[in-house]
Amino acid sequence: MRILIADDHVAVRKGVCEILKNGFSDLTCDEATNGQDAIRLATVNPPDLIILDVNMPIMGGFEAAIAIKRRLPSVPILFFTMHTGDGIAVEARKVGVDGYITKVEAGETLVKAVNALLKGQEHFPAQSPCPSSGN
């Protein structure tokens, strides 16, 4: 399995990969330092899942997610951020992101979130309601 991790901090990228390697024995981690690199790497060698930081230099996660979903609509994207709150979930859903977790909870929920996305499910914090369907 191939996962692309985009974060501007090398320690975060390496840490995420190590956490995931404990849950997935056949894992290959590709790394990007910003959204622009993530788009390029995802297009050249499409991963099974992409983990994007929301705030990165050059291009952030929201802009990168939009571009990636245009090119690779079936590849799930998980936002990985320091930011909390329902606003992130609502905006993430609007751009086609499949889930998000905070960096604070990564040790506890990262593998669970990745498993959910790989099964075609969403993973958003429990306090984030799904947008209404107009009812």
N, C-alpha and C positions, 0 to 999 in steps of 0.2 A: 504494500500500500504506500502511496506517495501523498504527503501533506506539504503544502506550501505555507510557511510561517512568515508573515510580514510584520516587522516591528523594528523601530530604529535603534533599539538597544540590544546589543549582541547577547548580553547575559539573559535577557528575557527569551530571545529566540532559542538559545541553547537549553535553557531551563524547560521551556515548553516541549521541546523535542525529547528531552530526557524523561519528563513526566509521561509523555505519550508512548515512549519506548517501553515503559513498564507495563503499559496496557495493551500494546500491539507489538508482537515479536517481529513482524515482517515489515517494519516501518522504515521509510526513507523520508528524510526531512530536507526540503529545499528551503532556502532562506532568502528573503528580500529585505532591504533596509528602508524601503518606502513603497508607496502605492504604484508608482511608475514601474519600478523593478518587478513588483508583484504581477502586474499586467503582462509585462514582457515574458517573465518566467512561466506564467500560467499558459500563455499562448503557445510558447515553444514546446513545453512538455506538460500537458494538462494533468493536474493532480487529482486525486480522489476527493480532496477537501482543501479549503483555503482558510487560514486563520489570519485575520487582519486586525492590526491595531487601528483605532479610530484616528488618533493624532500622530501623524508622521510628517517629516519634512518632505518637500517637493510635491507630494500628493498624499492626501490622507485616505483613510479607509472608506469613507462614504463615496468619494469620487472614484476610487479604485473599484469598489464593489459594483457601481453602476457600469463601468467599462467592462469588467470581467463578466458580469451577468449578460451583457449584450453578446459577448463572444462565446461564452461557455455557460449557457443558462442552466444546465443540469448539474454543474459543480456546486456543491453546498459551500456556503460561506458562513463562518463564525466570527463575529466581532469579539475582540479581546481587549478590554479597556479598563482604565482606572475609573471611568465615569459610571455613575449609577443613576437610576431613576427611570421612570416610565417613558420619558422623552426619547431616550436612546432606543428602546424597543420599538416604539411607534415609528420613529424615523428609519430604523434599520429595516423594518418590514416594508416600508414604502419603497425602498431601493432594492428589495428582493433578497435581503440578507436572511439567512435561515435560523439564526440564533445569536445570542451574545452571552458572555459571562464576564465578570469583573476579574481583574488580575488578583485581587485579594482572595477570591474563592477558587482560584485555579487548581490548587492542590487537591481540593475536595471534589470539584465538579468537571474538570477539563475532560477526563476520559469519558465520563457519562455524557457530556455534551457532544463530543465527537462521535460516540456510538450512536446517539440519537440522530444526528445529521446524516451519518452514513446509512441509516435505515430509512431515510426519507422523512424523518420527523423534524419538528422545530425544537429549539431549546432556548426558551426565554425565562428570566426570573419569574417566579410564581406571582409576584405583585404586578406583572405587566399583562394587562388584559388584552385579548385579541381585539383589533379594531372592529367596530360593528359593521354589519353588512348593509347598513342603511335602514335598519329597523328601529 
